[in-house]
């Protein structure tokens, strides 16, 4: 669709994190994929993480990974060298939001049960149904994480305002 192509053209050449504000059903993952495939990271993985569908007790393990018997590499390590799309990022529990902010600031991740950290080189595209500043004001999103996720914040117009995009869907 035209909006996806415009966003991809404008922001793919940068390494900026992108926070998409979009109504449900707007296929924010398609926008994130287009940004990824048009970027220098196109040869790396594109990982989609549905934060709202992840159980709160599993969110930390899913994001940063775990060592030992319950090994899981975590979304951040799976996306190393590519792009991680975090759908409904505010659904992550506060503790996990802080862990994500720390990982983004240090460009590393310390999996559960590990004594060492692993470097992560990943671009983040995230989505929310509500503007990130409103989420911070409500206490639903960690302010430090919001700062890391919204180097660019874009509101995606609803499809009812973009009728020209309907045939492409």
C-alpha atoms as one frame of an Amber mdcrd trajectory, in Angstrom:
protein
   0.000   0.000   0.000   1.074   3.579  -0.529   1.531   4.384   3.154   3.760
   1.329   3.650   5.913   2.202   0.663   6.245   5.819   1.787   7.342   4.859
   5.278   9.763   2.248   3.937  11.294   4.699   1.461  11.687   7.439   4.039
  12.944   5.461   7.042  14.669   2.327   5.717  17.998   4.084   5.073  18.212
   5.079   8.748  18.880   2.951  11.820  16.276   4.829  13.862  13.803   2.861
  15.923  10.254   3.353  14.701   7.181   3.436  16.915   4.026   2.913  14.879
   0.696   4.058  16.281  -1.952   2.109  14.439  -5.475   0.838  14.975  -5.938
  -2.939  15.203  -6.105  -4.576  11.805  -3.798  -2.086  10.087  -1.077  -4.650
   9.432   1.707  -2.781  11.220   3.807  -5.926  10.711   3.631  -5.332   6.940
   4.977  -1.828   7.396   7.771  -3.161   9.623   8.640  -5.855   7.062   8.795
  -3.291   4.254  11.097  -1.104   6.327  13.273  -4.154   6.989  13.443  -5.397
   3.379  14.317  -1.923   2.075  17.054  -1.416   4.684  20.694  -2.412   4.959
  19.468  -5.118   7.381  17.459  -6.924   4.684  19.923  -9.849   4.701  19.346
 -10.376   8.425  16.372 -11.933  10.170  12.981 -10.306  10.532  11.391 -11.438
  13.805   7.787 -10.706  14.768   7.034 -10.719  18.487   3.391 -10.442  19.517
   3.740  -9.005  23.020  -0.003  -9.148  23.735  -0.146 -12.874  22.933   2.756
 -13.704  25.245   1.853 -14.771  28.762   3.215 -12.326  31.360   5.178 -15.131
  33.070   6.845 -16.035  29.739   7.515 -12.502  28.492  11.009 -12.063  29.950
  12.184 -15.463  28.711  10.660 -14.757  25.286  12.349 -11.365  24.995  15.803
 -11.817  26.507  16.093 -15.604  26.438  17.084 -18.227  28.961  20.056 -20.519
  29.414  20.126 -24.022  30.826  17.370 -26.587  30.771  14.714 -24.139  29.572
  16.956 -22.691  26.833  15.410 -20.116  24.564  17.510 -17.633  22.567  14.983
 -14.813  23.010  13.562 -12.483  20.408  16.459 -10.035  20.685  19.090 -12.672
  19.877  16.920 -14.235  17.169  16.755 -10.837  15.452  20.523 -10.147  15.770
  21.687  -8.425  12.587  18.122  -7.746  11.483  14.871  -6.235  12.664  12.655
  -7.063  15.630   9.012  -6.044  15.309   7.342  -5.736  18.717   3.573  -5.750
  18.260   1.585  -4.178  21.124   4.772  -3.434  23.059   2.918  -1.898  26.031
   1.532  -5.374  26.815   4.960  -6.366  28.160   5.080  -6.411  31.981   6.939
  -3.438  33.569   9.933  -5.579  34.604  10.331  -6.810  31.021   9.976  -3.287
  29.646  12.871  -2.204  31.879  14.948  -5.198  30.726  14.281  -4.240  27.100
  15.280  -0.613  27.748  18.514  -1.821  29.367  19.260  -4.160  26.467  18.720
  -1.361  23.962  20.939   1.032  25.902  23.797  -1.479  26.329  23.260  -3.253
  22.987  23.492  -6.530  24.871  21.245  -9.045  26.553  21.772 -11.163  29.657
  19.544 -14.256  29.359  17.846 -15.692  32.433  20.162 -18.131  34.198  23.257
 -16.729  32.488  26.237 -15.016  34.030  27.317 -13.443  30.767  25.848 -11.005
  28.297  25.481 -11.462  24.551  25.812  -8.553  22.126  22.698  -7.694  20.140
  22.656  -5.618  16.998  19.016  -5.157  16.173  16.712  -2.492  14.821  13.395
  -2.198  16.610  10.080  -1.368  15.009   7.233  -1.440  17.515   3.524  -0.838
  17.425   0.887   0.485  19.767  -2.783   1.297  19.441  -2.304   4.420  21.566
   0.352   7.160  21.185   3.463   6.300  23.178   3.344   9.557  25.187  -0.183
   8.698  26.366   1.004   5.222  27.391   3.804   6.776  29.452   1.379   9.233
  31.067  -0.944   6.346  32.013   1.934   4.332  33.453   1.493   1.571  30.859
   4.886   2.101  29.231   8.255   2.661  30.869   9.437   6.213  30.015  12.999
   5.092  29.270  11.749   2.355  26.956   9.453   4.819  25.182  12.464   7.054
  24.556  14.372   4.147  23.003  11.434   2.968  20.879  10.362   6.286  19.413
  13.321   7.875  17.730  10.648   8.156  15.041   6.969   7.924  16.018   4.490
   7.598  13.176   0.732   7.555  13.285  -0.608   5.247  10.592  -3.915   6.562
   9.265  -6.800   4.072   9.532  -7.818   2.290   6.354 -11.107   4.214   6.249
  -8.970   7.290   5.522  -6.921   5.481   2.845  -9.485   3.923   0.530  -6.904
   3.865  -2.287  -5.025   1.153  -0.351  -7.959  -1.272  -0.177  -7.254  -3.024
  -3.537  -3.671  -3.790  -2.499  -4.897  -5.604   0.612
